[in-house]
Amino acid sequence: MRLIGPNGENWGIVSREEALRKARELDLDLVEVAPSANPPVCRVMDFGKFLYQQKRGGRGQPRTKTEVKELRLRPRTSEHDRNIKIRKARGWLEDGKKVRIRVQFRGREITYPELVLSDLKVIAEQLSDVAKVEAPPKLEGRSMIMMLAPLGQRKRPRKNPAS
């Protein structure tokens, strides 16, 4: 059988007795990892630790989950308020976060979605230096939603509140 060491190094082809003896010397287990291979492949490892890590399912590995922030606007939001929100979105995008822009309709505002569509295109254009449109504007119920994703993975340095 082909024997693999505890650190993944190949110890070559050895007899079953030799493999068991090496595993006992290291106070580890001999586990057959590829029985259908020719010759079969066995590994010297701590089987209890292996089972524990399998059960955990890789929870110890860092996750690359991107946070999504949301801006809520109305079709009649003033230009000044819209610019403040765009500035906030720019900061989130520079931090590497995604931004969902939601324009909520009330009453008869929904009869003119083309006005909101043009506003969302202008917003995307204003943020085009730090973001790309991940999902184009679409109508979902009484809201129109557009998703922006950051262009690069550069993160701006955090400002120190103490200074």
Helices and strands as residue ranges (DSSP letters): E 2-4, E 10-13, H 16-25, E 29-34, E 41-45, H 47-56, E 68-73, H 79-94, E 98-104, G 107-111, H 113-126, E 131-140, E 143-150
